[in-house]
Amino acid sequence: QVQLVESGGGLVQPGGSLRLSCAASGSIFSSVVMAWYRQAPGNQRELVASIAPNGRNTNYADSVKGRFTISRDNAKNAVFLQMSSLKPEDTAVYYCRIGLTQYWGQGTQVTVSS
């Protein structure tokens, strides 16, 4: 059974940084695409970033390019999202997901506010 558990969210001032982590159970982690999504109140869930199984290929939403970095550690079954230069519009619940599957984490709240 696959489980995803996010951590690292919190309250941060504009311009600050946070690092989100997603720990995955199961033996398939190193062979699957991993992705971070976010959902702000009243908005649809949107893709923030994704990373290939080998970690070499990444994709980002235009709104976070140059500010967020996705990475993974296949030995630890973990994927990370380093967020810098945070803006109030980055406020959302952040979720990790295995590729385009039904496997999602429970989400972690990120609030950017002064």
All heavy atoms as an XYZ file, in Angstrom:
858
protein
N       0.838     -1.188      0.000
C       0.000      0.000      0.000
C       0.875      1.240      0.000
O       1.849      1.320      0.730
C      -0.899      0.003      1.235
C      -1.905      1.145      1.239
C      -2.849      1.052      2.425
O      -2.776      0.112      3.211
N      -3.727      2.028      2.548
N       0.513      2.203     -0.821
C       1.307      3.417     -0.953
C       0.736      4.503     -0.045
O      -0.473      4.754     -0.033
C       1.298      3.911     -2.411
C       2.051      5.230     -2.522
C       1.916      2.861     -3.330
N       1.608      5.148      0.697
C       1.210      6.282      1.520
C       2.186      7.429      1.315
O       3.387      7.222      1.184
C       1.182      5.897      3.004
C       0.010      5.004      3.380
C      -0.100      4.804      4.874
O       0.904      4.662      5.553
N      -1.328      4.798      5.375
N       1.641      8.633      1.303
C       2.439      9.847      1.162
C       2.138     10.761      2.336
O       0.972     11.011      2.642
C       2.102     10.560     -0.148
C       2.299      9.769     -1.433
C       1.714     10.529     -2.613
C       3.769      9.491     -1.667
N       3.188     11.276      2.970
C       3.003     12.144      4.128
C       3.848     13.399      3.941
O       5.078     13.329      3.881
C       3.403     11.439      5.437
C       3.227     12.394      6.620
C       2.584     10.175      5.642
N       3.162     14.544      3.845
C       3.859     15.820      3.684
C       4.163     16.448      5.044
O       3.450     16.205      6.022
C       3.013     16.820      2.877
C       2.633     16.394      1.493
C       1.243     15.816      1.423
O       0.760     15.326      2.473
O       0.629     15.837      0.349
N       5.190     17.274      5.056
C       5.523     18.043      6.247
C       6.291     19.288      5.822
O       6.723     19.401      4.670
C       6.372     17.210      7.221
O       7.585     16.821      6.615
N       6.432     20.227      6.759
C       7.243     21.409      6.500
C       6.480     22.691      6.260
O       7.079     23.750      6.102
N       5.153     22.603      6.214
C       4.373     23.812      6.006
C       4.386     24.700      7.237
O       4.890     24.326      8.296
N       3.825     25.897      7.072
C       3.761     26.820      8.204
C       3.479     28.231      7.757
O       3.115     28.473      6.602
N       3.669     29.152      8.688
C       3.457     30.568      8.427
C       4.809     31.225      8.169
O       5.748     31.046      8.966
C       2.780     31.219      9.621
C       2.630     32.739      9.599
C       1.725     33.177      8.446
C       2.091     33.236     10.944
N       4.910     31.978      7.106
C       6.162     32.644      6.756
C       5.849     34.029      6.204
O       4.792     34.237      5.598
C       6.965     31.801      5.743
C       6.207     31.649      4.442
C       8.349     32.368      5.525
N       6.751     34.971      6.424
C       6.561     36.324      5.912
C       6.876     36.380      4.416
O       7.661     35.569      3.913
C       7.449     37.299      6.669
C       7.056     37.484      8.122
C       7.859     38.592      8.786
O       8.926     38.970      8.316
N       7.344     39.103      9.888
N       6.295     37.326      3.725
C       6.643     37.506      2.303
C       8.147     37.668      2.140
O       8.807     38.366      2.929
C       5.901     38.786      1.929
C       4.721     38.814      2.844
C       5.214     38.249      4.145
N       8.674     36.998      1.120
C      10.116     37.004      0.887
C      10.852     35.890      1.588
O      12.051     35.679      1.320
N      10.169     35.181      2.458
C      10.792     34.106      3.207
C      10.862     32.800      2.431
O      10.497     32.735      1.253
N      11.341     31.774      3.134
C      11.537     30.464      2.516
C      10.950     29.365      3.389
O      10.854     29.519      4.615
C      13.031     30.192      2.322
O      13.624     31.155      1.473
N      10.581     28.285      2.729
C      10.139     27.066      3.399
C      10.592     25.880      2.567
O      10.719     25.993      1.339
C       8.616     27.010      3.537
C       7.931     27.752      4.676
C       6.425     27.609      4.550
C       8.401     27.274      6.030
N      10.787     24.756      3.252
C      11.112     23.522      2.548
C      10.090     22.458      2.924
O       9.978     22.095      4.103
C      12.510     23.032      2.897
C      12.968     21.837      2.075
C      14.312     21.349      2.535
N      14.912     20.402      1.612
C      15.480     19.261      1.999
N      15.494     18.932      3.269
N      16.032     18.454      1.097
N       9.348     22.006      1.925
C       8.376     20.951      2.139
C       9.008     19.595      1.852
O       9.851     19.472      0.955
C       7.165     21.144      1.232
C       6.447     22.490      1.316
C       5.219     22.479      0.407
C       6.069     22.833      2.735
N       8.567     18.605      2.611
C       9.032     17.239      2.410
C       7.831     16.322      2.233
O       6.760     16.565      2.797
C       9.847     16.765      3.610
O      10.984     17.566      3.811
N       8.030     15.277      1.456
C       6.996     14.266      1.267
C       7.676     12.908      1.372
O       8.551     12.585      0.563
C       6.326     14.429     -0.087
S       5.156     13.121     -0.513
N       7.276     12.149      2.373
C       7.827     10.820      2.585
C       6.859      9.789      2.031
O       5.652      9.838      2.309
C       8.048     10.580      4.071
N       7.388      8.873      1.235
C       6.553      7.867      0.583
C       6.890      6.471      1.079
O       8.057      6.152      1.326
C       6.745      7.933     -0.928
N       5.867      5.671      1.221
C       6.066      4.253      1.539
C       5.913      3.459      0.245
O       5.400      3.975     -0.753
C       5.038      3.790      2.567
O       3.728      3.888      2.022
N       6.356      2.230      0.251
C       6.209      1.425     -0.944
C       7.511      1.331     -1.728
O       8.397      2.168     -1.584
N       7.589      0.339     -2.576
C       8.840      0.055     -3.279
C       8.910      0.659     -4.666
O       9.901      0.503     -5.354
C       9.019     -1.459     -3.378
O       7.929     -2.025     -4.094
N       7.882      1.379     -5.082
C       7.851      1.882     -6.455
C       8.419      3.285     -6.586
O       8.543      3.808     -7.680
C       6.406      1.893     -7.013
C       5.540      2.914     -6.231
C       5.809      0.505     -6.955
C       4.189      3.152     -6.860
N       8.773      3.886     -5.472
C       9.094      5.319     -5.476
C      10.137      5.680     -6.522
O       9.970      6.643     -7.264
C       9.572      5.751     -4.093
C       9.861      7.221     -3.987
C       8.849      8.127     -3.749
C      11.164      7.715     -4.156
C       9.105      9.491     -3.667
C      11.436      9.069     -4.079
C      10.398      9.964     -3.827
N      11.214      4.938     -6.605
C      12.330      5.319     -7.476
C      12.006      5.192     -8.961
O      12.793      5.634     -9.797
C      13.559      4.474     -7.144
O      13.288      3.110     -7.372
N      10.868      4.636     -9.294
C      10.530      4.442    -10.701
C       9.362      5.304    -11.173
O       8.881      5.126    -12.296
C      10.190      2.970    -10.954
O       9.065      2.586    -10.194
N       8.920      6.228    -10.335
C       7.738      7.025    -10.694
C       8.033      8.521    -10.670
O       8.889      8.996     -9.914
C       6.552      6.730     -9.757
C       6.092      5.284     -9.918
C       6.899      7.030     -8.301
N       7.301      9.237    -11.499
C       7.307     10.691    -11.440
C       6.643     11.118    -10.130
O       5.670     10.519     -9.682
C       6.535     11.285    -12.632
C       6.327     12.792    -12.466
C       7.256     10.982    -13.933
N       7.196     12.157     -9.513
C       6.589     12.732     -8.314
C       6.250     14.187     -8.602
O       6.925     14.868     -9.379
C       7.524     12.648     -7.126
C       7.788     11.227     -6.652
S       6.302     10.393     -6.070
C       5.800     11.432     -4.692
N       5.205     14.666     -7.968
C       4.749     16.029     -8.242
C       4.235     16.696     -6.975
O       3.780     16.029     -6.044
C       3.662     16.013     -9.303
N       4.335     18.013     -6.976
C       3.725     18.848     -5.943
C       2.592     19.646     -6.590
O       2.763     20.209     -7.679
C       4.736     19.807     -5.341
C       5.690     19.180     -4.396
C       6.956     18.746     -4.668
C       5.469     18.923     -2.996
N       7.537     18.222     -3.535
C       6.641     18.323     -2.488
C       4.397     19.128     -2.122
C       6.777     17.933     -1.151
C       4.521     18.750     -0.795
C       5.700     18.162     -0.325
N       1.465     19.690     -5.903
C       0.315     20.490     -6.307
C      -0.018     21.435     -5.153
O       0.432     21.253     -4.027
C      -0.903     19.603     -6.569
C      -0.842     18.778     -7.821
C      -0.010     17.671     -7.907
C      -1.644     19.080     -8.922
C       0.042     16.896     -9.058
C      -1.616     18.305    -10.077
C      -0.767     17.212    -10.132
O      -0.738     16.446    -11.273
N      -0.855     22.413     -5.453
C      -1.358     23.271     -4.380
C      -2.793     23.680     -4.692
O      -3.209     23.706     -5.849
C      -0.490     24.512     -4.196
C      -0.507     25.505     -5.361
C       0.494     26.623     -5.099
N       0.504     27.604     -6.186
C       1.366     28.611     -6.260
N       2.300     28.772     -5.319
N       1.293     29.466     -7.267
N      -3.514     23.988     -3.620
C      -4.897     24.429     -3.760
C      -5.166     25.543     -2.769
O      -5.074     25.350     -1.552
C      -5.872     23.276     -3.544
C      -7.311     23.636     -3.842
C      -8.209     22.421     -3.903
O      -7.890     21.354     -3.385
N      -9.351     22.571     -4.554
N      -5.468     26.707     -3.308
C      -5.845     27.848     -2.485
C      -7.368     27.876     -2.330
O      -8.088     27.330     -3.172
C      -5.355     29.141     -3.133
N      -7.871     28.490     -1.272
C      -9.327     28.554     -1.069
C     -10.043     29.134     -2.276
O      -9.658     30.182     -2.801
C      -9.464     29.471      0.147
C      -8.183     29.313      0.885
C      -7.132     29.129     -0.176
N     -11.069     28.420     -2.737
C     -11.851     28.884     -3.868
C     -11.235     28.601     -5.225
O     -11.837     28.936     -6.254
N     -10.046     28.017     -5.220
C      -9.359     27.722     -6.486
C      -9.273     26.228     -6.730
O      -9.385     25.423     -5.799
C      -7.941     28.296     -6.469
C      -7.915     29.809     -6.530
O      -8.968     30.453     -6.611
N      -6.730     30.381     -6.479
N      -9.034     25.873     -7.992
C      -8.800     24.476     -8.313
C      -7.381     24.094     -7.912
O      -6.489     24.940     -7.825
C      -8.991     24.242     -9.810
C     -10.440     24.339    -10.266
C     -10.614     23.911    -11.709
O      -9.684     24.011    -12.515
N     -11.785     23.417    -12.052
N      -7.186     22.815     -7.684
C      -5.847     22.321     -7.393
C      -4.997     22.457     -8.657
O      -5.433     22.126     -9.755
C      -5.908     20.860     -6.948
C      -4.666     20.363     -6.258
C      -4.903     18.997     -5.636
N      -5.871     19.040     -4.541
C      -6.106     18.015     -3.736
N      -5.438     16.883     -3.885
N      -7.007     18.118     -2.778
N      -3.773     22.970     -8.486
C      -2.912     23.195     -9.642
C      -1.550     22.542     -9.450
O      -1.039     22.440     -8.320
C      -2.720     24.697     -9.883
C      -2.029     25.443     -8.757
C      -1.732     26.899     -9.100
O      -1.945     27.308    -10.248
O      -1.260     27.615     -8.191
N      -0.963     22.144    -10.567
C       0.365     21.549    -10.547
C       1.401     22.640    -10.309
O       1.407     23.667    -10.987
C       0.651     20.842    -11.872
C       2.035     20.242    -12.046
C       2.260     19.104    -11.067
C       2.218     19.754    -13.480
N       2.279     22.405     -9.357
C       3.351     23.347     -9.044
C       4.665     22.910     -9.682
O       5.342     23.707    -10.333
C       3.535     23.466     -7.516
C       4.736     24.345     -7.182
C       2.276     24.006     -6.871
N       5.019     21.640     -9.500
C       6.281     21.139    -10.019
C       6.233     19.623    -10.096
O       5.511     18.985     -9.333
C       7.453     21.586     -9.144
N       7.037     19.074    -11.011
C       7.152     17.626    -11.113
C       8.602     17.262    -11.373
O       9.387     18.092    -11.869
C       6.247     17.068    -12.212
O       6.638     17.570    -13.470
N       8.940     16.012    -11.051
C      10.319     15.565    -11.205
C      10.311     14.129    -11.685
O       9.538     13.285    -11.208
C      11.094     15.727     -9.877
C      12.568     15.392    -10.058
C      10.467     14.912     -8.753
C      13.442     15.848     -8.877
N      11.195     13.853    -12.660
C      11.302     12.520    -13.237
C      11.903     11.538    -12.229
O      12.521     11.959    -11.246
C      12.167     12.587    -14.493
N      11.750     10.238    -12.472
C      12.293      9.245    -11.533
C      13.788      9.406    -11.269
O      14.239      9.199    -10.134
C      11.997      7.910    -12.217
C      10.764      8.184    -13.010
C      10.924      9.592    -13.501
N      14.554      9.804    -12.293
C      16.004      9.929    -12.098
C      16.404     11.275    -11.491
O      17.576     11.521    -11.233
C      16.748      9.715    -13.414
C      16.375     10.739    -14.474
O      15.757     11.761    -14.197
N      16.772     10.460    -15.707
N      15.439     12.162    -11.328
C      15.713     13.450    -10.713
C      16.321     14.479    -11.638
O      16.516     15.630    -11.248
N      16.602     14.104    -12.878
C      17.293     15.032    -13.778
C      16.341     15.963    -14.513
O      16.728     17.050    -14.948
C      18.134     14.253    -14.790
C      19.245     13.439    -14.170
C      20.241     12.976    -15.234
N      21.154     11.962    -14.692
C      21.058     10.683    -14.962
N      20.117     10.234    -15.764
N      21.916      9.823    -14.431
N      15.111     15.545    -14.704
C      14.150     16.346    -15.450
C      13.081     16.883    -14.522
O      12.457     16.131    -13.776
C      13.510     15.502    -16.549
C      14.531     14.978    -17.529
O      14.933     13.816    -17.457
N      14.973     15.830    -18.421
N      12.902     18.193    -14.573
C      11.911     18.841    -13.724
C      11.062     19.792    -14.556
O      11.494     20.272    -15.613
C      12.586     19.635    -12.592
O      13.488     20.603    -13.163
C      13.366     18.720    -11.661
N       9.875     20.064    -14.065
C       8.980     21.031    -14.697
C       8.334     21.875    -13.618
O       8.068     21.381    -12.516
C       7.898     20.319    -15.517
C       8.443     19.720    -16.780
O       8.799     20.422    -17.720
N       8.533     18.401    -16.810
N       8.081     23.135    -13.951
C       7.515     24.062    -12.986
C       6.388     24.875    -13.612
O       6.424     25.200    -14.803
C       8.586     25.041    -12.483
C       9.717     24.387    -11.743
C      10.869     23.970    -12.415
C       9.634     24.160    -10.367
C      11.907     23.356    -11.733
C      10.667     23.548     -9.677
C      11.801     23.147    -10.378
O      12.830     22.541     -9.690
N       5.432     25.231    -12.784
C       4.438     26.207    -13.203
C       5.127     27.546    -13.405
O       6.089     27.868    -12.696
C       3.347     26.332    -12.143
N       4.642     28.318    -14.356
C       5.268     29.617    -14.632
C       5.301     30.502    -13.383
O       6.234     31.278    -13.188
C       4.513     30.331    -15.751
C       4.753     29.705    -17.107
O       5.723     28.934    -17.252
O       3.960     29.979    -18.029
N       4.294     30.370    -12.552
C       4.176     31.245    -11.389
C       5.245     30.996    -10.333
O       5.457     31.846     -9.458
C       2.795     31.088    -10.754
O       2.579     29.740    -10.376
N       5.941     29.852    -10.405
C       6.942     29.539     -9.381
C       8.344     29.381     -9.957
O       9.299     29.178     -9.191
C       6.559     28.272     -8.585
C       5.156     28.400     -8.010
C       6.701     27.017     -9.427
N       8.494     29.459    -11.260
C       9.813     29.298    -11.880
C      10.795     30.313    -11.318
O      10.480     31.501    -11.200
C       9.709     29.462    -13.399
C       9.210     28.231    -14.120
C       9.157     28.458    -15.630
C       8.625     27.235    -16.345
N       8.469     27.459    -17.799
N      11.979     29.807    -10.986
C      13.009     30.678    -10.451
C      12.911     30.886     -8.950
O      13.827     31.442     -8.341
N      11.809     30.456     -8.348
C      11.635     30.622     -6.893
C      11.557     29.277     -6.165
O      11.988     29.174     -5.015
C      10.360     31.424     -6.608
C      10.357     32.811     -7.220
C       9.160     33.631     -6.728
N       7.889     33.034     -7.093
C       6.955     32.652     -6.223
N       7.160     32.793     -4.916
N       5.808     32.140     -6.643
N      10.983     28.271     -6.810
C      10.805     26.949     -6.205
C      11.738     25.952     -6.880
O      11.999     26.043     -8.091
C       9.373     26.470     -6.384
C       8.330     27.208     -5.575
C       8.618     28.400     -4.924
C       7.049     26.690     -5.474
C       7.655     29.072     -4.199
C       6.067     27.345     -4.748
C       6.377     28.546     -4.118
N      12.185     24.983     -6.103
C      13.022     23.904     -6.630
C      12.521     22.575     -6.090
O      12.411     22.400     -4.867
C      14.490     24.091     -6.223
O      14.961     25.353     -6.708
C      15.345     22.978     -6.812
N      12.218     21.661     -6.999
C      11.802     20.314     -6.612
C      13.022     19.398     -6.692
O      13.862     19.522     -7.587
C      10.655     19.804     -7.507
C      10.087     18.490     -6.958
C      11.082     19.678     -8.959
C       8.807     18.039     -7.664
N      13.116     18.488     -5.740
C      14.209     17.521     -5.732
C      13.696     16.239     -5.095
O      12.606     16.210     -4.520
C      15.422     18.073     -4.972
O      15.095     18.327     -3.613
N      14.514     15.191     -5.194
C      14.110     13.917     -4.612
C      15.319     13.155     -4.131
O      16.439     13.363     -4.636
C      13.308     13.090     -5.628
C      14.070     12.638     -6.841
C      13.124     12.077     -7.902
N      12.461     10.860     -7.452
C      11.351     10.376     -8.023
N      10.784     11.002     -9.039
N      10.814      9.249     -7.573
N      15.084     12.273     -3.193
C      16.110     11.374     -2.685
C      15.518      9.974     -2.746
O      14.741      9.585     -1.861
C      16.500     11.760     -1.257
C      17.644     10.918     -0.709
O      17.886      9.814     -1.226
O      18.292     11.374      0.253
N      15.858      9.241     -3.785
C      15.247      7.921     -3.973
C      15.675      6.929     -2.893
O      14.945      6.000     -2.579
C      15.582      7.387     -5.356
C      14.828      8.100     -6.455
O      13.822      8.771     -6.205
N      15.306      7.964     -7.683
N      16.838      7.147     -2.328
C      17.298      6.250     -1.261
C      16.446      6.396     -0.002
O      16.329      5.459      0.792
C      18.759      6.536     -0.936
N      15.850      7.578      0.162
C      15.030      7.839      1.338
C      13.539      7.890      1.001
O      12.725      8.224      1.872
C      15.449      9.158      1.985
C      16.876      9.151      2.522
C      17.220     10.462      3.207
C      18.634     10.417      3.768
N      19.007     11.697      4.425
N      13.197      7.588     -0.245
C      11.785      7.640     -0.664
C      11.159      8.983     -0.317
O      10.071      9.061      0.283
C      10.973      6.517     -0.005
C      11.106      5.197     -0.734
O      11.994      5.023     -1.570
N      10.255      4.252     -0.417
N      11.856     10.044     -0.692
C      11.375     11.374     -0.323
C      11.492     12.342     -1.492
O      12.414     12.242     -2.309
C      12.161     11.911      0.871
N      10.567     13.274     -1.537
C      10.597     14.358     -2.514
C      10.435     15.661     -1.747
O       9.759     15.706     -0.716
C       9.500     14.182     -3.589
C       8.113     14.213     -2.981
C       9.641     15.222     -4.687
N      11.092     16.698     -2.250
C      11.151     17.959     -1.532
C      10.729     19.115     -2.436
O      10.834     19.034     -3.660
C      12.579     18.219     -1.029
C      13.158     17.065     -0.271
C      14.020     16.164     -0.897
C      12.841     16.868      1.061
C      14.548     15.090     -0.210
C      13.365     15.790      1.762
C      14.209     14.898      1.126
N      10.275     20.179     -1.814
C       9.982     21.404     -2.547
C      10.581     22.562     -1.753
O      10.081     22.913     -0.683
C       8.485     21.618     -2.732
C       8.092     22.791     -3.632
C       8.527     22.512     -5.084
C       6.598     23.059     -3.563
N      11.674     23.115     -2.255
C      12.294     24.278     -1.646
C      11.638     25.521     -2.224
O      11.670     25.742     -3.435
C      13.792     24.307     -1.935
C      14.511     25.521     -1.366
C      14.525     25.539      0.145
O      14.831     24.529      0.779
N      14.179     26.675      0.738
N      11.038     26.321     -1.361
C      10.299     27.498     -1.801
C      10.990     28.739     -1.259
O      11.202     28.860     -0.042
C       8.859     27.433     -1.294
C       8.128     26.165     -1.693
S       6.396     26.153     -1.209
C       6.568     26.149      0.562
N      11.333     29.649     -2.153
C      12.013     30.882     -1.764
C      11.252     32.076     -2.327
O      10.400     31.923     -3.198
C      13.445     30.883     -2.293
O      14.166     29.768     -1.828
N      11.594     33.252     -1.836
C      10.932     34.489     -2.276
C       9.426     34.328     -2.274
O       8.734     34.687     -3.241
C      11.426     34.880     -3.678
O      12.826     35.062     -3.691
N       8.915     33.791     -1.191
C       7.484     33.478     -1.119
C       6.626     34.734     -1.159
O       7.013     35.785     -0.623
C       7.202     32.671      0.144
C       7.594     31.190      0.035
C       7.718     30.551      1.410
C       6.586     30.435     -0.817
N       5.476     34.595     -1.791
C       4.528     35.684     -1.963
C       3.196     35.306     -1.308
O       2.893     34.113     -1.187
C       4.292     35.953     -3.451
C       5.548     36.207     -4.261
C       5.214     36.327     -5.741
C       6.465     36.553     -6.576
N       6.154     36.649     -8.024
N       2.399     36.281     -0.951
C       1.078     35.952     -0.379
C       0.251     35.046     -1.286
O      -0.502     34.188     -0.785
C       0.432     37.328     -0.209
C       1.588     38.253      0.008
C       2.682     37.725     -0.888
N       0.406     35.182     -2.579
C      -0.365     34.333     -3.501
C       0.102     32.886     -3.544
O      -0.508     32.051     -4.201
C      -0.369     34.925     -4.920
C       1.004     35.272     -5.453
C       1.341     36.749     -5.258
O       1.078     37.300     -4.159
O       1.902     37.352     -6.207
N       1.196     32.583     -2.846
C       1.638     31.192     -2.712
C       0.895     30.491     -1.583
O       1.059     29.275     -1.401
C       3.143     31.135     -2.426
C       3.978     31.627     -3.588
O       3.666     31.295     -4.742
O       4.963     32.366     -3.337
N       0.092     31.216     -0.838
C      -0.665     30.621      0.256
C      -1.628     29.567     -0.284
O      -2.424     29.835     -1.179
C      -1.448     31.708      1.012
O      -0.534     32.599      1.641
C      -2.362     31.086      2.060
N      -1.533     28.360      0.254
C      -2.341     27.241     -0.230
C      -2.027     26.009      0.617
O      -1.074     26.009      1.404
C      -2.033     26.944     -1.695
N      -2.819     24.976      0.405
C      -2.468     23.649      0.909
C      -1.661     22.967     -0.192
O      -2.087     22.936     -1.350
C      -3.703     22.817      1.266
C      -3.285     21.438      1.758
C      -4.529     23.530      2.326
N      -0.505     22.463      0.179
C       0.402     21.825     -0.774
C       0.320     20.310     -0.602
O       0.383     19.786      0.520
C       1.829     22.307     -0.560
C       2.042     23.704     -1.102
C       1.487     24.808     -0.472
C       2.797     23.921     -2.258
C       1.659     26.092     -0.974
C       2.981     25.195     -2.767
C       2.406     26.275     -2.126
O       2.586     27.542     -2.634
N       0.201     19.621     -1.740
C       0.055     18.170     -1.761
C       1.146     17.549     -2.625
O       1.497     18.099     -3.677
C      -1.285     17.763     -2.372
C      -2.507     18.300     -1.677
C      -3.032     19.541     -2.007
C      -3.157     17.547     -0.702
C      -4.168     20.028     -1.387
C      -4.291     18.029     -0.068
C      -4.787     19.272     -0.416
O      -5.918     19.755      0.199
N       1.629     16.393     -2.231
C       2.465     15.629     -3.147
C       1.610     14.507     -3.736
O       0.615     14.077     -3.158
C       3.723     15.098     -2.481
S       3.472     13.911     -1.166
N       2.039     14.072     -4.899
C       1.269     13.079     -5.642
C       2.229     12.206     -6.423
O       3.263     12.681     -6.916
C       0.311     13.774     -6.609
C      -0.586     12.844     -7.419
C      -1.372     13.635     -8.447
N      -2.367     12.805     -9.129
C      -3.078     13.226    -10.175
N      -2.906     14.453    -10.644
N      -3.955     12.426    -10.734
N       1.878     10.954     -6.593
C       2.640     10.060     -7.460
C       2.090     10.218     -8.871
O       0.941      9.859     -9.147
C       2.532      8.600     -7.012
C       3.168      8.432     -5.637
C       3.198      7.683     -8.025
C       3.048      7.030     -5.076
N       2.895     10.804     -9.744
C       2.545     10.955    -11.152
C       1.119     11.449    -11.353
O       0.723     12.457    -10.788
N       0.358     10.721    -12.152
C      -1.035     11.055    -12.411
C      -1.963     10.024    -11.765
O      -3.087      9.840    -12.213
C      -1.288     11.121    -13.922
C      -0.515     12.213    -14.668
C      -0.763     12.117    -16.163
C      -0.886     13.588    -14.150
N      -1.490      9.408    -10.717
C      -2.257      8.369    -10.039
C      -3.216      8.967     -9.016
O      -3.286     10.177     -8.823
C      -1.328      7.396     -9.306
O      -0.758      8.069     -8.168
C      -0.218      6.894    -10.218
N      -3.931      8.054     -8.337
C      -4.859      8.489     -7.295
C      -4.177      8.637     -5.946
O      -4.827      8.914     -4.946
C      -6.009      7.476     -7.161
C      -5.610      6.163     -6.473
C      -5.061      5.132     -7.424
O      -4.473      5.449     -8.468
N      -5.274      3.866     -7.092
N      -2.859      8.478     -5.904
C      -2.139      8.533     -4.639
C      -1.702      9.960     -4.322
O      -0.802     10.519     -4.972
C      -0.929      7.611     -4.660
C      -1.308      6.166     -4.834
C      -0.997      5.475     -6.004
C      -1.997      5.483     -3.833
C      -1.355      4.153     -6.172
C      -2.360      4.154     -3.996
C      -2.042      3.494     -5.165
O      -2.409      2.190     -5.333
N      -2.330     10.531     -3.298
C      -2.045     11.882     -2.833
C      -1.696     11.843     -1.349
O      -2.176     10.984     -0.611
C      -3.281     12.767     -2.972
C      -3.767     13.028     -4.356
C      -4.561     12.227     -5.116
C      -3.530     14.199     -5.136
N      -4.830     12.824     -6.326
C      -4.208     14.046     -6.369
C      -2.816     15.384     -4.936
C      -4.190     15.015     -7.385
C      -2.804     16.347     -5.934
C      -3.478     16.152     -7.142
N      -0.927     12.810     -0.911
C      -0.738     12.999      0.509
C      -1.917     13.760      1.086
O      -2.847     14.152      0.375
N      -1.851     14.002      2.401
C      -2.971     14.666      3.074
C      -2.882     16.184      2.986
O      -3.846     16.886      3.296
C      -3.006     14.248      4.557
C      -2.077     15.013      5.485
C      -0.603     14.696      5.295
O      -0.239     13.771      4.567
N       0.264     15.452      5.968
N      -1.722     16.689      2.572
C      -1.540     18.123      2.395
C      -0.904     18.794      3.592
O      -1.026     18.329      4.732
N      -0.206     19.888      3.327
C       0.384     20.707      4.374
C       0.120     22.171      4.041
O       0.288     22.590      2.904
C       1.890     20.405      4.525
O       2.409     21.124      5.653
C       2.687     20.771      3.287
N      -0.303     22.925      5.047
C      -0.699     24.316      4.827
C       0.522     25.224      4.786
O       1.379     25.175      5.672
C      -1.630     24.781      5.946
C      -2.032     26.246      5.873
C      -2.978     26.532      4.718
O      -3.949     25.817      4.509
N      -2.687     27.602      3.977
N       0.569     26.058      3.768
C       1.580     27.110      3.669
C       0.849     28.446      3.651
O      -0.025     28.666      2.801
C       2.437     26.952      2.399
C       3.347     28.171      2.216
C       3.263     25.682      2.469
N       1.196     29.314      4.590
C       0.585     30.631      4.663
C       1.680     31.681      4.602
O       2.622     31.658      5.409
C      -0.219     30.800      5.956
O      -1.225     29.788      6.028
C      -0.885     32.173      6.001
N       1.569     32.576      3.618
C       2.548     33.645      3.453
C       1.848     34.959      3.804
O       0.965     35.430      3.085
C       3.093     33.696      2.018
C       4.199     34.759      1.919
C       3.621     32.326      1.602
N       2.262     35.535      4.919
C       1.585     36.730      5.406
C       2.495     37.483      6.365
O       3.300     36.879      7.079
C       0.291     36.343      6.121
O      -0.322     37.483      6.704
N       2.349     38.795      6.366
C       3.096     39.609      7.318
C       2.254     39.882      8.567
O       2.708     40.555      9.479
C       3.518     40.927      6.663
O       2.390     41.604      6.145
